[in-house]
Amino acid sequence: MAAKRLTGRLRRKRRVRQKVQGTEGRPRLTVYRSLNHIYAQVINDRTGQTLAAASTLSKELQGKLKATGNSGAAQAVGELVAQKALERGIKKVVFDRNGFLYHGRIKKLAEAARQKGLEF
């Protein structure tokens, strides 16, 4: 059963990645979630550079989170990645949910990044 769900996510990811591209002016904010952690990166696809990154494993969040696989942790990661992106002068991004459905942890991360000042 899990294999079917994985292939569905990968199919959605492939379809979306044909349309979503990060540039210098508007890099791509991509999100990956596992059972235990959540990761976010701001990527310039033209140069292949990661401009900002945050996850539940980041040093800034170590010891501050009760659990790393819940929506509270996703919100903290969204705030942290937005803060790092704004420090680099990035205000506008393209959101890439990486084939995951837009609810739960993905939605919390996106809303927290928007509240901190990222536009997408």
C-alpha positions as a Markdown table, in Angstrom:
| # | Residue | x | y | z |
|---|---|---|---|---|
| 1 | Met | 0.0 | 0.0 | 0.0 |
| 2 | Ala | 2.8 | 2.4 | 0.8 |
| 3 | Ala | 4.4 | 1.8 | -2.5 |
| 4 | Lys | 1.3 | 3.0 | -4.4 |
| 5 | Arg | 1.2 | 6.1 | -2.3 |
| 6 | Leu | 4.9 | 6.8 | -3.0 |
| 7 | Thr | 4.5 | 6.4 | -6.7 |
| 8 | Gly | 1.5 | 8.8 | -6.7 |
| 9 | Arg | 3.6 | 11.4 | -4.9 |
| 10 | Leu | 6.5 | 11.0 | -7.3 |
| 11 | Arg | 4.1 | 11.3 | -10.2 |
| 12 | Arg | 2.7 | 14.6 | -8.8 |
| 13 | Lys | 6.3 | 15.8 | -8.1 |
| 14 | Arg | 7.4 | 15.1 | -11.7 |
| 15 | Arg | 4.4 | 17.0 | -13.1 |
| 16 | Val | 4.8 | 20.0 | -10.9 |
| 17 | Arg | 8.6 | 20.2 | -11.4 |
| 18 | Gln | 8.0 | 20.7 | -15.1 |
| 19 | Lys | 6.3 | 24.0 | -14.3 |
| 20 | Val | 8.1 | 25.2 | -11.1 |
| 21 | Gln | 11.6 | 26.7 | -11.7 |
| 22 | Gly | 13.6 | 28.8 | -9.4 |
| 23 | Thr | 15.5 | 31.8 | -10.8 |
| 24 | Glu | 17.8 | 34.5 | -9.4 |
| 25 | Gly | 14.9 | 36.9 | -8.8 |
| 26 | Arg | 12.4 | 34.3 | -7.6 |
| 27 | Pro | 14.1 | 31.1 | -6.2 |
| 28 | Arg | 12.2 | 27.9 | -5.3 |
| 29 | Leu | 11.3 | 27.1 | -1.7 |
| 30 | Thr | 11.1 | 23.3 | -1.6 |
| 31 | Val | 9.8 | 21.2 | 1.3 |
| 32 | Tyr | 10.4 | 17.6 | 2.2 |
| 33 | Arg | 8.8 | 15.8 | 5.1 |
| 34 | Ser | 9.6 | 12.5 | 6.5 |
| 35 | Leu | 8.0 | 10.7 | 9.4 |
| 36 | Asn | 10.4 | 12.3 | 11.9 |
| 37 | His | 11.6 | 15.5 | 10.4 |
| 38 | Ile | 10.8 | 18.3 | 8.0 |
| 39 | Tyr | 13.3 | 20.1 | 5.7 |
| 40 | Ala | 13.0 | 23.3 | 3.6 |
| 41 | Gln | 15.5 | 24.8 | 1.1 |
| 42 | Val | 15.5 | 27.9 | -1.0 |
| 43 | Ile | 17.2 | 27.0 | -4.3 |
| 44 | Asn | 18.3 | 28.8 | -7.4 |
| 45 | Asp | 17.7 | 26.2 | -10.2 |
| 46 | Arg | 19.7 | 28.2 | -12.8 |
| 47 | Thr | 22.9 | 27.8 | -10.9 |
| 48 | Gly | 22.0 | 24.8 | -8.7 |
| 49 | Gln | 22.8 | 26.7 | -5.5 |
| 50 | Thr | 21.0 | 26.3 | -2.2 |
| 51 | Leu | 20.6 | 29.9 | -0.9 |
| 52 | Ala | 19.0 | 29.1 | 2.5 |
| 53 | Ala | 18.1 | 25.9 | 4.3 |
| 54 | Ala | 16.4 | 24.9 | 7.6 |
| 55 | Ser | 15.2 | 21.7 | 9.1 |
| 56 | Thr | 14.2 | 20.2 | 12.4 |
| 57 | Leu | 17.9 | 19.1 | 12.7 |
| 58 | Ser | 19.2 | 22.7 | 12.4 |
| 59 | Lys | 21.4 | 24.0 | 15.2 |
| 60 | Glu | 19.1 | 26.9 | 15.8 |
| 61 | Leu | 16.2 | 24.6 | 16.6 |
| 62 | Gln | 18.0 | 22.0 | 18.6 |
| 63 | Gly | 16.6 | 21.7 | 22.1 |
| 64 | Lys | 13.7 | 24.1 | 21.4 |
| 65 | Leu | 11.3 | 21.6 | 19.9 |
| 66 | Lys | 9.4 | 19.0 | 22.0 |
| 67 | Ala | 8.9 | 16.8 | 18.9 |
| 68 | Thr | 10.3 | 17.1 | 15.4 |
| 69 | Gly | 7.5 | 15.4 | 13.4 |
| 70 | Asn | 4.5 | 17.6 | 14.2 |
| 71 | Ser | 3.0 | 20.8 | 12.9 |
| 72 | Gly | 4.6 | 22.9 | 15.6 |
| 73 | Ala | 8.0 | 21.9 | 14.4 |
| 74 | Ala | 7.0 | 22.6 | 10.8 |
| 75 | Gln | 6.0 | 26.1 | 11.8 |
| 76 | Ala | 9.3 | 26.7 | 13.5 |
| 77 | Val | 11.2 | 25.5 | 10.4 |
| 78 | Gly | 9.0 | 27.8 | 8.2 |
| 79 | Glu | 9.9 | 30.8 | 10.3 |
| 80 | Leu | 13.6 | 29.9 | 10.3 |
| 81 | Val | 13.9 | 29.4 | 6.6 |
| 82 | Ala | 12.1 | 32.7 | 6.0 |
| 83 | Gln | 14.4 | 34.5 | 8.4 |
| 84 | Lys | 17.5 | 33.0 | 6.6 |
| 85 | Ala | 16.1 | 33.9 | 3.2 |
| 86 | Leu | 15.3 | 37.5 | 4.2 |
| 87 | Glu | 18.9 | 37.9 | 5.6 |
| 88 | Arg | 20.1 | 36.9 | 2.1 |
| 89 | Gly | 17.8 | 39.5 | 0.5 |
| 90 | Ile | 15.2 | 37.1 | -0.9 |
| 91 | Lys | 11.6 | 38.2 | -0.5 |
| 92 | Lys | 9.8 | 36.4 | -3.3 |
| 93 | Val | 9.9 | 32.7 | -3.8 |
| 94 | Val | 8.1 | 30.0 | -5.8 |
| 95 | Phe | 6.6 | 27.3 | -3.4 |
| 96 | Asp | 7.4 | 23.7 | -4.4 |
| 97 | Arg | 5.5 | 21.3 | -2.1 |
| 98 | Asn | 7.5 | 18.4 | -3.6 |
| 99 | Gly | 4.4 | 16.3 | -4.5 |
| 100 | Phe | 3.0 | 16.4 | -0.9 |
| 101 | Leu | -0.6 | 17.5 | -0.4 |
| 102 | Tyr | -1.0 | 21.1 | 0.9 |
| 103 | His | -2.3 | 20.4 | 4.4 |
| 104 | Gly | -0.9 | 19.6 | 7.8 |
| 105 | Arg | 2.8 | 20.2 | 8.2 |
| 106 | Ile | 3.3 | 21.5 | 4.7 |
| 107 | Lys | 0.6 | 24.1 | 5.1 |
| 108 | Lys | 1.9 | 25.2 | 8.5 |
| 109 | Leu | 5.4 | 25.6 | 7.1 |
| 110 | Ala | 4.1 | 27.7 | 4.2 |
| 111 | Glu | 1.9 | 29.9 | 6.4 |
| 112 | Ala | 4.8 | 30.5 | 8.9 |
| 113 | Ala | 7.1 | 31.5 | 6.1 |
| 114 | Arg | 4.4 | 33.9 | 4.7 |
| 115 | Gln | 3.9 | 35.5 | 8.1 |
| 116 | Lys | 7.7 | 36.1 | 8.5 |
| 117 | Gly | 7.7 | 38.0 | 5.2 |
| 118 | Leu | 8.2 | 35.7 | 2.3 |
| 119 | Glu | 5.9 | 36.2 | -0.7 |
| 120 | Phe | 4.6 | 33.3 | -2.8 |
